[in-house]
């Protein structure tokens, strides 16, 4: 008998906001391999905010710098207001002190698949159990 593979993120819908295509596709593939359904990847703040209005999300992975001087903090604020947990996955070691972002879970680029899946599993495990 072949043992069933563990999918620690099974049944979870995770938003990915990342402007670098290759990184975005890796993150999507890694989360899907862990059982998640991925919303995105989304490369911009405006697109992410539009998606958040229409989607039920369990968590999010957010790149801080989205090119052209844009940052993901407006998306983080909206997710926070909705009670959706998120982590920053960024190459920028300086995360804003505003609104408590500095204390948010963070992965520093480059990161590995196992690091992402472990961080997302820990983030989601803090959520209240669904009835």
C-alpha positions as CSV (number, residue, x, y, z in Angstrom):
1,X,0.0,0.0,0.0
2,X,1.3,3.4,-1.0
3,X,1.1,6.0,1.8
4,X,-1.0,9.1,1.1
5,X,1.1,12.2,0.5
6,X,0.6,14.9,3.1
7,X,-0.8,18.2,1.7
8,X,-0.5,20.6,4.7
9,X,-2.3,23.4,2.9
10,X,-5.2,21.3,1.5
11,X,-8.5,23.1,1.2
12,X,-6.9,26.5,1.7
13,X,-7.1,29.4,-0.8
14,X,-3.9,31.5,-0.7
15,X,-3.4,34.8,-2.5
16,X,0.0,35.4,-4.1
17,X,1.1,39.0,-4.8
18,X,4.4,38.9,-6.6
19,X,5.6,41.0,-9.6
20,X,8.5,38.8,-10.7
21,X,7.1,36.2,-13.1
22,X,9.5,33.4,-12.4
23,X,9.3,33.8,-8.6
24,X,5.5,34.0,-8.8
25,X,5.2,30.8,-10.8
26,X,7.5,29.0,-8.4
27,X,5.5,30.2,-5.4
28,X,2.2,29.1,-7.1
29,X,3.6,25.7,-7.9
30,X,5.0,25.1,-4.4
31,X,1.7,26.1,-2.8
32,X,-0.3,23.9,-5.1
33,X,2.0,21.0,-4.5
34,X,1.2,21.5,-0.8
35,X,-2.5,21.2,-1.6
36,X,-3.5,24.9,-1.7
37,X,-5.6,26.6,-4.2
38,X,-3.8,29.7,-5.4
39,X,-5.5,33.0,-6.2
40,X,-3.1,34.7,-8.6
41,X,-0.3,35.3,-8.8
42,X,-1.2,39.0,-9.0
43,X,1.6,41.5,-10.0
44,X,0.0,44.8,-8.8
45,X,-1.7,46.5,-5.9
46,X,-4.8,47.5,-7.9
47,X,-5.3,43.9,-9.2
48,X,-4.8,42.5,-5.8
49,X,-7.3,44.8,-4.2
50,X,-9.9,44.0,-6.9
51,X,-9.4,40.3,-6.3
52,X,-9.7,40.6,-2.5
53,X,-13.2,42.1,-3.0
54,X,-14.5,39.1,-4.7
55,X,-12.6,36.2,-3.1
56,X,-12.7,34.3,0.1
57,X,-9.1,33.8,1.2
58,X,-7.4,31.9,4.0
59,X,-4.0,33.5,3.7
60,X,-1.6,35.5,1.5
61,X,2.0,35.7,0.4
62,X,3.0,39.3,-0.3
63,X,6.1,40.6,-2.0
64,X,6.7,44.1,-0.5
65,X,8.1,45.9,-3.6
66,X,6.0,45.5,-6.7
67,X,8.1,47.6,-9.1
68,X,7.7,51.2,-10.2
69,X,7.9,52.4,-6.6
70,X,4.7,50.5,-5.6
71,X,4.5,48.6,-2.3
72,X,2.1,46.0,-1.1
73,X,1.1,47.8,2.1
74,X,-2.4,48.8,0.9
75,X,-3.1,45.1,0.2
76,X,-1.7,44.1,3.6
77,X,-4.0,46.7,5.2
78,X,-7.1,45.4,3.4
79,X,-6.2,41.8,4.3
80,X,-5.7,42.8,7.9
81,X,-9.1,44.5,8.0
82,X,-10.7,41.3,6.7
83,X,-8.8,39.2,9.2
84,X,-6.8,37.3,6.5
85,X,-3.4,36.4,7.8
86,X,-0.4,37.1,5.5
87,X,3.3,37.0,5.4
88,X,5.8,39.1,3.5
89,X,8.1,37.2,1.1
90,X,10.6,39.9,0.1
91,X,14.2,40.7,-0.8
92,X,13.8,44.1,1.0
93,X,15.2,43.8,4.5
94,X,13.5,47.0,5.5
95,X,9.8,46.4,6.1
96,X,7.8,49.4,7.1
97,X,7.3,50.1,10.8
98,X,3.9,51.7,10.0
99,X,0.8,49.8,11.2
100,X,2.8,47.0,12.8
101,X,4.2,45.5,9.6
102,X,7.6,45.0,11.1
103,X,6.2,42.2,13.3
104,X,4.6,40.3,10.5
105,X,5.9,36.9,9.5
106,X,8.5,37.2,6.8
107,X,10.6,35.2,4.4
108,X,13.7,36.7,2.9
109,X,14.4,36.1,-0.8
110,X,15.7,33.8,-1.9
111,X,13.8,31.2,0.0
112,X,13.1,27.5,-0.5
113,X,9.9,25.6,-1.1
114,X,10.1,23.9,2.3
115,X,10.5,27.3,4.0
116,X,7.4,28.7,2.3
117,X,5.2,25.7,2.9
118,X,6.3,25.6,6.6
119,X,5.7,29.3,7.1
120,X,2.3,29.2,5.5
121,X,1.4,26.1,7.4
122,X,2.3,27.8,10.7
123,X,0.5,31.0,9.7
124,X,-2.7,29.1,8.9
125,X,-2.4,26.8,12.0
126,X,-3.0,30.0,14.1
127,X,-6.5,30.4,12.6
128,X,-9.5,29.3,14.6
129,X,-10.8,25.9,13.5
130,X,-13.7,25.9,11.2
131,X,-16.9,24.3,12.6
